[in-house]
């Protein structure tokens, strides 16, 4: 973080858009400020094109006057019901709103709004670091208005609320998710009194929609170290309410002196490993796959007197849970969900292959089933090697490297990824004068298995010959 002098703040605002807003506000006799995230990010030296301007008076009036001066190059959207306007110009988005004070009813996060002063507007902000404002009027251009010492909290790396945190979180429970999200994104600590209020108000999160919670979870997942956010969610009690399947992974059970690992913390380690090797936001769904890869373990956990704790088929159980979780959280039920579902279902396969002899047949099947997602699957599986036993971890990595070599070699030789078979179901029906039936499926599957096992090449004549020999045996 950089502590900016008054002159440096004025220089930071030395942009056409701010000068134009300043000039227009003075002409209209309106007091106005840039506030919130843009100001915070100036001190954090993080680039931002999202600008919030608060006006003592009508934000729509100021936005409309600025747009007139900018002409057709600027696009203005007015939201009269909310008293706000958005101006888009040269890649920047400027949100104009009149200063306001708010009051809430207990069963809604939608406030009753009244016109207010800059002090009223700062009082309603979620965190001290987001309540700082810079005046845009010419006489006070660049003057910092920071009644809650947000600058000191920014310097100390602290997330705290401007007013009583119980009121802040009870009024708008989504702020609890935002609190943890900001702490995760910025690698800040949540101030003790604020954290205790999270614990006291956790049940209030139930009035927040799944979509809004998922938005905040996505931002936590895309943070450099997402485990920090999920640990805070667990510590304050929110995780059990919003994500019971993930919460169920927590804990260690011991029987006859044998314990399994804590699958919650293992999952977070895998998620962090994936985050270190990928870029946000492109890796969002790969990171979701990391978060959900062991989600089926609580349902599959069993004690075996010989083997100890087992989690047989947890990958397939987890695969079936993915659509349920996505549906409840209002996450997209499209190819993104199917991608996560696939990776969760397949995540044990490369490790199982690496644990045994690495056969061409096993690698062909893996390539065929993973298709274009094979590279992401291998990245996830490599991240999943978290054993505390260094020699075992090293052995896994060596075997895993062998699987990767085989994948490359077989892909070059056989072109298995997204392979189309030389003979399809329609040709099988013509060949044997069959109608669509179970018999066609049996023959087609036998041919597929023979190709993947390397018994026959994926060539037309070889497939036809195999099918003719096979029909009499199977059907």
PyMOL commands that set and color helices and strands:
alter all, ss='L'
color gray80, all
select helices_A, chain A and resi 6-12+16-28+37-44+59-73+118-123+128-130+138-140+150-156+165-171+174-186+192-207+210-221+227-236+238-242+244-247+263-277+284-292+297-300+314-328+335-346+349-355+360-383+390-414+425-432+438-452+460-474
alter helices_A, ss='H'
color red, helices_A
select strands_A, chain A and resi 31-35+50-56+75-79+84-89+92-98+100-103+112-115+133-135+144-145+158-159+189-190+254-255+258-259+302-304+308-310
alter strands_A, ss='S'
color yellow, strands_A
deselect
rebuild
show_as cartoon
